[in-house]
Amino acid sequence: MEDGAKVSNGERQAAGWATAPIDWTAPWFLPWREAGACAADLRQAGRAAHDALNAARPPSVARIVRFGPQQILPVGEPYERYIFDQGVVPTRDNAHDFFNGLVWLSLPQAKRRMNQLQAAEIRSQGVGGVRGPVRDALTVFDENGAVLMAPDVLWEALLARDWKRLFLELRPRWTEARVVVCGHALLEQLQRPRRGLTAHVWRAQAEMTTMARLDAWLADQLQPERLALKPFTPLPVLGVPGWCADSQAPDFYDDAQVFRPARGLAQVA
């Protein structure tokens, strides 16, 4: 498919193309609106995903990467290595790859750093059925990650999985916190939000007031030795105050299948 080409309704359905508009007012999509709204509008107009993303690239991203149709990826070639070698992201016409592109548009340094590390892992270990700890952590964060900027008291309650304290007792302190969902698979799933959606959260030590600052900080944090320790903790994202109207009711947090206690702790009735 050439740049600028449109896709038919049948091709969209076959490829899993999500036609529903993105609600940019949703708190999980709001950080991506500036970079993504233009691309989303082009996509809704029928432009191929890679073409829409290329049209929305700012110059700083255009110097790093471009997007191409999935067919450019040679058979048997590892996806991450191809991106590293060619500077081109093979992109299918579906929501999953579109959200991956949106993350590239707003966090290009972090995405490039992840790709560098993924390519290095593939060079040293090859592509096997089991990923090493660094590549596994990269995949988890790339697909399902989020960054949390929050006071110590919130972070401590999160690590303890003390959900009632985190989300009810300390609810006023969430005005001092910020969550940015940056895993593209999780963003895709949040098009149809449900209570069980859970992010793998990385804590930012300082307030990141812009996506550019978050991008630079995250790119610096992405070090193999740190990733090997998997510095993430689970956060059911719809539990964040203000992210779901139902969470205003205290019994929202009684669902132990979602708000699970820390290992070794008995569930209190």
Contacts in CASP RR format, 6 or more apart in sequence:
PFRMAT RR
TARGET T0000
AUTHOR 0000-0000-0000
METHOD contacts of the structure
MODEL  1
MEDGAKVSNGERQAAGWATAPIDWTAPWFLPWREAGACAADLRQAGRAAH
DALNAARPPSVARIVRFGPQQILPVGEPYERYIFDQGVVPTRDNAHDFFN
GLVWLSLPQAKRRMNQLQAAEIRSQGVGGVRGPVRDALTVFDENGAVLMA
PDVLWEALLARDWKRLFLELRPRWTEARVVVCGHALLEQLQRPRRGLTAH
VWRAQAEMTTMARLDAWLADQLQPERLALKPFTPLPVLGVPGWCADSQAP
DFYDDAQVFRPARGLAQVA
1 7 0 8 1.000
1 48 0 8 1.000
1 69 0 8 1.000
1 71 0 8 1.000
3 50 0 8 1.000
3 51 0 8 1.000
3 54 0 8 1.000
3 68 0 8 1.000
4 47 0 8 1.000
4 48 0 8 1.000
4 51 0 8 1.000
5 47 0 8 1.000
5 48 0 8 1.000
5 51 0 8 1.000
6 46 0 8 1.000
6 47 0 8 1.000
6 48 0 8 1.000
7 15 0 8 1.000
7 17 0 8 1.000
7 46 0 8 1.000
7 48 0 8 1.000
7 93 0 8 1.000
11 17 0 8 1.000
11 93 0 8 1.000
12 19 0 8 1.000
12 46 0 8 1.000
12 93 0 8 1.000
15 92 0 8 1.000
15 93 0 8 1.000
15 94 0 8 1.000
16 93 0 8 1.000
16 94 0 8 1.000
16 95 0 8 1.000
17 49 0 8 1.000
17 93 0 8 1.000
17 94 0 8 1.000
17 95 0 8 1.000
18 94 0 8 1.000
18 95 0 8 1.000
18 98 0 8 1.000
18 188 0 8 1.000
18 191 0 8 1.000
19 44 0 8 1.000
20 191 0 8 1.000
21 40 0 8 1.000
21 44 0 8 1.000
22 29 0 8 1.000
22 40 0 8 1.000
22 191 0 8 1.000
23 29 0 8 1.000
24 30 0 8 1.000
24 32 0 8 1.000
24 33 0 8 1.000
24 37 0 8 1.000
26 190 0 8 1.000
26 193 0 8 1.000
27 179 0 8 1.000
27 240 0 8 1.000
27 242 0 8 1.000
27 243 0 8 1.000
28 179 0 8 1.000
28 181 0 8 1.000
28 187 0 8 1.000
28 190 0 8 1.000
28 193 0 8 1.000
28 237 0 8 1.000
28 243 0 8 1.000
29 187 0 8 1.000
29 190 0 8 1.000
31 106 0 8 1.000
31 180 0 8 1.000
31 211 0 8 1.000
32 102 0 8 1.000
32 103 0 8 1.000
32 105 0 8 1.000
32 106 0 8 1.000
32 187 0 8 1.000
34 106 0 8 1.000
34 211 0 8 1.000
35 56 0 8 1.000
35 58 0 8 1.000
35 102 0 8 1.000
35 105 0 8 1.000
35 106 0 8 1.000
35 211 0 8 1.000
36 56 0 8 1.000
36 102 0 8 1.000
36 105 0 8 1.000
36 106 0 8 1.000
38 55 0 8 1.000
38 56 0 8 1.000
39 52 0 8 1.000
39 53 0 8 1.000
39 55 0 8 1.000
39 56 0 8 1.000
39 98 0 8 1.000
39 101 0 8 1.000
39 102 0 8 1.000
39 105 0 8 1.000
40 52 0 8 1.000
40 98 0 8 1.000
42 51 0 8 1.000
42 52 0 8 1.000
42 55 0 8 1.000
42 56 0 8 1.000
43 49 0 8 1.000
43 52 0 8 1.000
43 98 0 8 1.000
47 55 0 8 1.000
48 69 0 8 1.000
48 93 0 8 1.000
49 67 0 8 1.000
49 91 0 8 1.000
49 92 0 8 1.000
49 93 0 8 1.000
49 94 0 8 1.000
49 97 0 8 1.000
49 98 0 8 1.000
50 67 0 8 1.000
50 68 0 8 1.000
50 69 0 8 1.000
50 89 0 8 1.000
50 91 0 8 1.000
51 67 0 8 1.000
52 98 0 8 1.000
53 67 0 8 1.000
53 91 0 8 1.000
53 98 0 8 1.000
53 101 0 8 1.000
53 102 0 8 1.000
53 104 0 8 1.000
53 105 0 8 1.000
54 66 0 8 1.000
54 67 0 8 1.000
54 68 0 8 1.000
56 105 0 8 1.000
57 66 0 8 1.000
57 105 0 8 1.000
58 105 0 8 1.000
60 108 0 8 1.000
61 104 0 8 1.000
61 105 0 8 1.000
61 108 0 8 1.000
64 87 0 8 1.000
64 108 0 8 1.000
64 112 0 8 1.000
65 83 0 8 1.000
65 87 0 8 1.000
65 88 0 8 1.000
65 89 0 8 1.000
65 104 0 8 1.000
65 108 0 8 1.000
65 111 0 8 1.000
65 112 0 8 1.000
66 87 0 8 1.000
66 88 0 8 1.000
66 89 0 8 1.000
67 88 0 8 1.000
67 89 0 8 1.000
67 91 0 8 1.000
67 101 0 8 1.000
67 104 0 8 1.000
68 88 0 8 1.000
68 89 0 8 1.000
68 90 0 8 1.000
68 91 0 8 1.000
69 90 0 8 1.000
69 91 0 8 1.000
70 90 0 8 1.000
70 91 0 8 1.000
70 92 0 8 1.000
70 97 0 8 1.000
71 90 0 8 1.000
72 88 0 8 1.000
72 90 0 8 1.000
73 79 0 8 1.000
73 82 0 8 1.000
73 90 0 8 1.000
74 82 0 8 1.000
78 122 0 8 1.000
78 127 0 8 1.000
79 90 0 8 1.000
80 115 0 8 1.000
80 118 0 8 1.000
80 119 0 8 1.000
80 122 0 8 1.000
81 118 0 8 1.000
81 119 0 8 1.000
81 122 0 8 1.000
81 123 0 8 1.000
82 88 0 8 1.000
82 90 0 8 1.000
83 89 0 8 1.000
83 90 0 8 1.000
83 115 0 8 1.000
83 119 0 8 1.000
84 115 0 8 1.000
84 116 0 8 1.000
84 118 0 8 1.000
84 119 0 8 1.000
85 119 0 8 1.000
89 100 0 8 1.000
89 101 0 8 1.000
89 104 0 8 1.000
91 97 0 8 1.000
91 98 0 8 1.000
91 100 0 8 1.000
91 101 0 8 1.000
95 188 0 8 1.000
95 191 0 8 1.000
96 184 0 8 1.000
96 185 0 8 1.000
96 188 0 8 1.000
99 183 0 8 1.000
99 184 0 8 1.000
99 185 0 8 1.000
99 187 0 8 1.000
99 188 0 8 1.000
100 184 0 8 1.000
101 184 0 8 1.000
102 184 0 8 1.000
102 187 0 8 1.000
103 111 0 8 1.000
103 182 0 8 1.000
103 183 0 8 1.000
103 184 0 8 1.000
103 187 0 8 1.000
104 111 0 8 1.000
106 211 0 8 1.000
106 215 0 8 1.000
107 182 0 8 1.000
107 211 0 8 1.000
107 214 0 8 1.000
107 215 0 8 1.000
107 218 0 8 1.000
108 215 0 8 1.000
109 215 0 8 1.000
109 216 0 8 1.000
109 218 0 8 1.000
109 219 0 8 1.000
110 182 0 8 1.000
110 214 0 8 1.000
110 215 0 8 1.000
110 218 0 8 1.000
110 219 0 8 1.000
110 222 0 8 1.000
112 219 0 8 1.000
113 218 0 8 1.000
113 219 0 8 1.000
113 222 0 8 1.000
114 138 0 8 1.000
114 141 0 8 1.000
114 142 0 8 1.000
114 222 0 8 1.000
117 134 0 8 1.000
117 135 0 8 1.000
117 138 0 8 1.000
117 222 0 8 1.000
117 224 0 8 1.000
117 227 0 8 1.000
118 135 0 8 1.000
118 138 0 8 1.000
121 131 0 8 1.000
121 132 0 8 1.000
121 134 0 8 1.000
121 135 0 8 1.000
121 138 0 8 1.000
122 135 0 8 1.000
125 132 0 8 1.000
125 135 0 8 1.000
131 139 0 8 1.000
133 227 0 8 1.000
133 228 0 8 1.000
133 230 0 8 1.000
134 224 0 8 1.000
134 227 0 8 1.000
134 228 0 8 1.000
136 230 0 8 1.000
137 227 0 8 1.000
137 228 0 8 1.000
137 230 0 8 1.000
137 232 0 8 1.000
138 222 0 8 1.000
138 227 0 8 1.000
140 200 0 8 1.000
140 230 0 8 1.000
140 232 0 8 1.000
141 182 0 8 1.000
141 183 0 8 1.000
141 200 0 8 1.000
141 202 0 8 1.000
141 227 0 8 1.000
141 232 0 8 1.000
142 183 0 8 1.000
142 184 0 8 1.000
143 183 0 8 1.000
143 184 0 8 1.000
143 185 0 8 1.000
143 186 0 8 1.000
144 183 0 8 1.000
144 185 0 8 1.000
144 186 0 8 1.000
144 198 0 8 1.000
144 199 0 8 1.000
144 200 0 8 1.000
145 181 0 8 1.000
145 182 0 8 1.000
145 183 0 8 1.000
145 186 0 8 1.000
145 199 0 8 1.000
145 200 0 8 1.000
145 201 0 8 1.000
145 202 0 8 1.000
145 232 0 8 1.000
146 179 0 8 1.000
146 180 0 8 1.000
146 181 0 8 1.000
146 182 0 8 1.000
146 183 0 8 1.000
146 186 0 8 1.000
146 199 0 8 1.000
146 200 0 8 1.000
146 201 0 8 1.000
146 202 0 8 1.000
146 235 0 8 1.000
146 237 0 8 1.000
147 179 0 8 1.000
147 180 0 8 1.000
147 182 0 8 1.000
147 201 0 8 1.000
147 202 0 8 1.000
147 203 0 8 1.000
147 204 0 8 1.000
147 208 0 8 1.000
147 214 0 8 1.000
147 218 0 8 1.000
148 155 0 8 1.000
148 158 0 8 1.000
148 177 0 8 1.000
148 178 0 8 1.000
148 179 0 8 1.000
148 201 0 8 1.000
148 202 0 8 1.000
148 203 0 8 1.000
148 204 0 8 1.000
148 235 0 8 1.000
149 177 0 8 1.000
149 178 0 8 1.000
149 179 0 8 1.000
149 203 0 8 1.000
149 204 0 8 1.000
149 206 0 8 1.000
149 207 0 8 1.000
149 208 0 8 1.000
150 158 0 8 1.000
150 173 0 8 1.000
150 174 0 8 1.000
150 176 0 8 1.000
150 177 0 8 1.000
150 178 0 8 1.000
150 203 0 8 1.000
151 173 0 8 1.000
151 176 0 8 1.000
151 177 0 8 1.000
153 170 0 8 1.000
153 173 0 8 1.000
154 166 0 8 1.000
154 170 0 8 1.000
154 173 0 8 1.000
154 174 0 8 1.000
154 176 0 8 1.000
154 177 0 8 1.000
155 203 0 8 1.000
157 165 0 8 1.000
157 166 0 8 1.000
157 170 0 8 1.000
158 166 0 8 1.000
158 201 0 8 1.000
158 233 0 8 1.000
158 235 0 8 1.000
159 233 0 8 1.000
160 262 0 8 1.000
161 234 0 8 1.000
161 259 0 8 1.000
161 260 0 8 1.000
161 261 0 8 1.000
161 262 0 8 1.000
161 265 0 8 1.000
163 253 0 8 1.000
163 259 0 8 1.000
164 250 0 8 1.000
164 253 0 8 1.000
167 239 0 8 1.000
167 240 0 8 1.000
167 241 0 8 1.000
167 247 0 8 1.000
167 253 0 8 1.000
168 250 0 8 1.000
168 253 0 8 1.000
171 241 0 8 1.000
174 240 0 8 1.000
174 241 0 8 1.000
174 242 0 8 1.000
178 207 0 8 1.000
178 208 0 8 1.000
179 199 0 8 1.000
179 201 0 8 1.000
179 235 0 8 1.000
179 237 0 8 1.000
179 240 0 8 1.000
180 208 0 8 1.000
180 211 0 8 1.000
180 214 0 8 1.000
181 187 0 8 1.000
181 190 0 8 1.000
181 199 0 8 1.000
181 237 0 8 1.000
182 218 0 8 1.000
183 199 0 8 1.000
186 197 0 8 1.000
186 199 0 8 1.000
186 237 0 8 1.000
189 197 0 8 1.000
190 197 0 8 1.000
190 237 0 8 1.000
193 238 0 8 1.000
193 244 0 8 1.000
194 238 0 8 1.000
195 236 0 8 1.000
195 238 0 8 1.000
195 239 0 8 1.000
195 244 0 8 1.000
195 246 0 8 1.000
195 252 0 8 1.000
195 255 0 8 1.000
195 258 0 8 1.000
196 236 0 8 1.000
196 238 0 8 1.000
196 257 0 8 1.000
196 258 0 8 1.000
197 236 0 8 1.000
197 237 0 8 1.000
197 238 0 8 1.000
198 234 0 8 1.000
198 235 0 8 1.000
198 236 0 8 1.000
198 237 0 8 1.000
198 258 0 8 1.000
199 234 0 8 1.000
199 235 0 8 1.000
199 237 0 8 1.000
200 232 0 8 1.000
200 233 0 8 1.000
200 234 0 8 1.000
200 235 0 8 1.000
201 232 0 8 1.000
201 233 0 8 1.000
201 234 0 8 1.000
201 235 0 8 1.000
202 218 0 8 1.000
202 221 0 8 1.000
202 231 0 8 1.000
202 232 0 8 1.000
203 231 0 8 1.000
204 214 0 8 1.000
204 217 0 8 1.000
204 218 0 8 1.000
206 217 0 8 1.000
208 214 0 8 1.000
208 217 0 8 1.000
236 258 0 8 1.000
236 259 0 8 1.000
237 243 0 8 1.000
238 244 0 8 1.000
238 246 0 8 1.000
238 247 0 8 1.000
239 247 0 8 1.000
239 252 0 8 1.000
239 253 0 8 1.000
239 259 0 8 1.000
240 247 0 8 1.000
241 247 0 8 1.000
244 252 0 8 1.000
246 252 0 8 1.000
247 253 0 8 1.000
253 259 0 8 1.000
256 267 0 8 1.000
261 267 0 8 1.000
END
